[in-house]
Amino acid sequence: MIVRGVPTNRFRLERAFQPFRRAAAPHDRQIKGYTAGASVSGGFAELRQADGIALVAKARDDNGNLVLYMLVRGLDKQRTQGALRFTYRRRGQNMPTNTTERLEIYNFDTGSYPYGAFTTALSAPVLTTYLSSSFSLSNPAQYISYEGDLFLRIVIEGAGSSAQLLIDQLLVEWEEQP
């Protein structure tokens, strides 16, 4: 500090900004192909914690593909920082071996929904026992709509007409500046 041009006692002012930690599970879900035998049961309550109670998505009867759309609400595009962290616990049932799933996140930098593209965040084999995966995406603002939504899509091609995906947890975590 300087008083009348003469340095005096020095004061160091600091303000620590602790970001708020937030977490949410998808609120809304929709499966592609209801008229072709696809179905989904469960939602937010089943997805928020790994407790053995799963959301169940059934593949289409006509082509055996499974496409599940989910929406996470409540993010703030301007205040979210760091990375989006995902915890995903799931297993397959009645699927051929070597079946692969993709978890994709809509990227708003590519265009307004639905005219842009999804980014593959995870690609992994579908197992018959529960598998937990954790992964993160940097630069979170590109994945968040101006309304604060995060669009997710899970795609399993060739799962088979009797295939089911059981998701025990799908949790998204992020940090926000106060």
N, C-alpha and C positions, 0 to 999 in steps of 0.2 A: 504494500500500500504506500502511496506517495501523498504526503501532505505538504502543500506549498512548495513543491519541487524537491522535498527532502524525503528519502526513504525512511520509513518508520518500521514498526513491527510488521512482520509479514504474516499474512493470514492466507491459509490455503483453504479454499472453499471447494468442496466436492459434493456431488449429489449422485448417489448410486441409484440407477434405475434397474430394479429387479423386474424382469419380464414376468407376466402372469402365465402360468402353465395352464393350458386348456386341453380338453379331450372330449371327443364325441364319437358316437357310433352313427351309422347311417339311420336317418329318420324314415325315409321313403324308399320303397323298392318296387321294381316292376320286372317281370320276366318277358322276354320276347317270344311270342308264339302261343298265347293262351289258347287260341282256337285250334292249334295243332297239338294239344295235350300237355303243353308246358304249364307248370304251376309253381307257386312259391307260398310257403307258410312261415310265419315268424317275421320279426322285424327288429326294432331298436332294442327291446328287452333281451332278445336272444343274442344280439351282436355285441353288446357293451362289455360283457365279461366272459372269460373262459370258465364256464360252469357246467359243461356237459349238456346244456339245453341249446339246441342248434336251430338256426334258420335252415329250412330244407327247400332246395330248388330242384325241380325235376326237368329233365331235358324234353325237347320236342319229340313227338311220336313220328313225325314225317321224315326228319333228317337226322335225328339224334343229337342235334346241337343244343348247347345250353348257353344262353346269353342273359345275364342278370344285370340290371341297371340299379344303381343305388345313389342316394343323395345325402350328403352330410351338410347340415345347415349351421349357421352361427359363427362362421369365420369372418374376420375383418381384413379385407384385402390390403388396407393401408397400414394396419398395425401389426399384422402377422410378420414374424421375422424368423431367421434361422432356417430350419427345415421342417417339412411335414414328416412326422414319424408314424409308421403304420405297424400294427400288430395284427397278424392275420392267422387264425387257427381254423383248419378245415380238414375234411376227408371226403373221399369219394365212395360211392356205393354203386355196384353193378356197372362199372366202367371197364372197358378193355384195358389191358396193361399198356404202358407207354402212352397213356393219354396225358396231354399237356394242357394246363390252364394258363390264362393270361389275366392279370389284374391290371387294368388300364385306368388312367386318370385323364380327364378332359383337359386339354391345354388351350386356354383362352388366348394365348399369343398367336394361335393359328387361325382364329376367327371366332365369331359369335356362335354359341351353341345353337343348332347342331351342325353348323357349316364348317367347323374346323376339324381338328383331329385329336384322337386320344393318344397319350404317351404310355407305352408299356412300362409299368413300374416293377412288375414281377412276372416271370415266366418259369413255371416249375411243373414237374410231373404231379399227377393226382395220385395220392396214396390211399390205401384202404384203412390206414390208421391215422389218427389225428397228427397233423404236421403244423408246427407253429413257425411262422416266418416273421422277421422284423426287417424293415427296410425304411429308407428315408428318401425324400426328394428335396433338393435344394431349390432356392428361388421360388418360394411358395406362391407369390402373387400371380404368377402365370397360370396357376391351377384354380384360382379362386375367382368366382364371378363378382361383379360389382354388387350383387345382392348378398354376397357372403356364402355362396354355395360351392360345394366341391362335388363334381360328378364322377362316379366310379362305374366301371363296367368289368364284369368277369365273363370271360369267353372260354368255353371248352367245346372245341369242334370235334365231331365224331365220338361224342361221349356214349352214344347208344340210346335207343328209345326208352329203356327202363333205368337210365342213369339218374343218380341223384348226387347233389353236392350238399354236404352238411357243413355249415359255417357256424362254429361255436363262438368265434370272436372276430370282429373287424373293428378295430379301434384306431382313430386318428388323433395324434397329439401334436400340439404346436405351442409356440410362445407368442405373446402379444406384449407390446410396450404399453405401460400404464398410461 
